[in-house]
Amino acid sequence: MEEIIDWSTTRGVPAPFYALLYLPGGLAQGFCNVCLSYVLGRAGVSYPAIAGIISLSLLPYTLSFLAGPLVDVSLRPKLIFLICVIALASALVGYAVTPDDAAHLPLLAALTLIANIAGAIGVISVTAVMAQTTPPENRPPVAGWRQVANYGGGALGGGLSLWLASHAGGVKTAALTLAAICLLTGAPILWTRLPRLAVAVALGRRFVNLGQDLWGFARSRIGVLVILLNVLPAALSASPPLLSASAQAWRVSADLVALSLGTLSGLIVIPGCLFGAWLCARFPKRTLYVAAAVAFEVVLAIMAIGPHTPLAFVVGVLAASFFNGVANTVLVSITFEALDPINAATLTSVLSSLSNLPLLLVTLVLGKVAARGGADGMLIAESGIGVAAMALFMAIATIWRPSRPALATDALAA
């Protein structure tokens, strides 16, 4: 089901604008996880009920692989994105007119589910639009700005909405402001011009062809390596969020923990993302990812065996955030390069779902390690897991060399 695109007939948007297009989903999650949970807590809603609301905000992203094929077979990702942005903004307006108390939890839960389903499908649709308007060689900068939105959207949506709710008119003001921001940040999609990918086959046959395309990808060398990079547990940053519970080992105050693990980490990861995109245009991407991931793991190891002082804590946390931004941008760039316009939504949603599994498993493992070996043991454990994962990947990539006819093509994705 391959399509050959005449890129001169398409029109995308400059790479920085993708930070805007990917932003609405993050804004919705930030609002639900930070602002809404805080307001509900102040209203006396129980912790289990608040946890249930937060879980509903995460569920659509976990199950996003179900939506990917629907976006692809529709052949209308731009229209689907616009529908998602309007649905998300409407859900935020719904928050503004719904009382934030226990009596209205069912309605708040429904709004949370609608907002985040729209956010998750919107992210998939933007990626499909990108794949249909941006040649593979021009996608690394898009990956960088996508990660900027990924890391910054939740922080902006949570921080801004909570400030507005606390100082400028309550949840109504916060929700309406974010609704307006979502509509504005989604506007650049109107500039894009997608190619015609009309497929003269029945809808059911499109699903069959899509499955065949994905099976072919999963059997190819490039496909296997891309899948491995998404599922191997490297550059996960599972330890840093857990460090706040054991920061006393570095004699760090609560304020410094909040500053370094919060605001400063959020700021330093953004140049890391953009630097990763810059590197992708100049070096082989798979090799670059391994190097960035190993650098991240080395930082964790140095934190564990180095001096335990407040300065060492801050420097270690910020260095880990920077290399995490670099590594994950390179990983997204590798994934973007592998996307075909006809199956981009499906492939990116499947890989996104798979990439969440190692983070979940490693976080559970590190929790048990920390209970026995403390923060140092936790850091060493994640470092060792990540280095071992990258060693395994390099061994597989080296042993499984491409055949001569595929050598030139495969080298482009190296």
Sequence and secondary structure as in RCSB ss.txt:
>XXXX:A:sequence
MEEIIDWSTTRGVPAPFYALLYLPGGLAQGFCNVCLSYVLGRAGVSYPAIAGIISLSLLPYTLSFLAGPLVDVSL
RPKLIFLICVIALASALVGYAVTPDDAAHLPLLAALTLIANIAGAIGVISVTAVMAQTTPPENRPPVAGWRQVAN
YGGGALGGGLSLWLASHAGGVKTAALTLAAICLLTGAPILWTRLPRLAVAVALGRRFVNLGQDLWGFARSRIGVL
VILLNVLPAALSASPPLLSASAQAWRVSADLVALSLGTLSGLIVIPGCLFGAWLCARFPKRTLYVAAAVAFEVVL
AIMAIGPHTPLAFVVGVLAASFFNGVANTVLVSITFEALDPINAATLTSVLSSLSNLPLLLVTLVLGKVAARGGA
DGMLIAESGIGVAAMALFMAIATIWRPSRPALATDALAA
>XXXX:A:secstr
      GGG B   TTHHHHHTHHHHHHHHIIIIIIHHHHHHTT  HHHHHHHHHHHHHHHHTGGGTHHHHHHHT
 HHHHHHHHHHHHHHHHHHHHHS  SGGGHHHHHHHHHHHHHHHHHHHHHHHHHHHHHS GGG HHHHHHHHHHH
HHHHHHHHHHHHHHHHHSSHHHHHHHHHHHHHHHHHGGGGG B       S HHHHHHHHHHHHHHHHHSHHHHH
HHHHHHS  S   SGGGGGGSGGGGT  HHHHHIIIIIIHHHHHHHHHHHHHHHHTTS HHHHHHHHHHHHHHHH
HHHHHS  SHHHHHHHHHHHHHHHHHHHHHHHHHHHHT  TTTHHHHHHHHHHHHHHHHHHHHHHHHHHHHHHHH
HHHHHHHHHHHHHHHHHHHHHHHHS   HHHHHHHHHT 
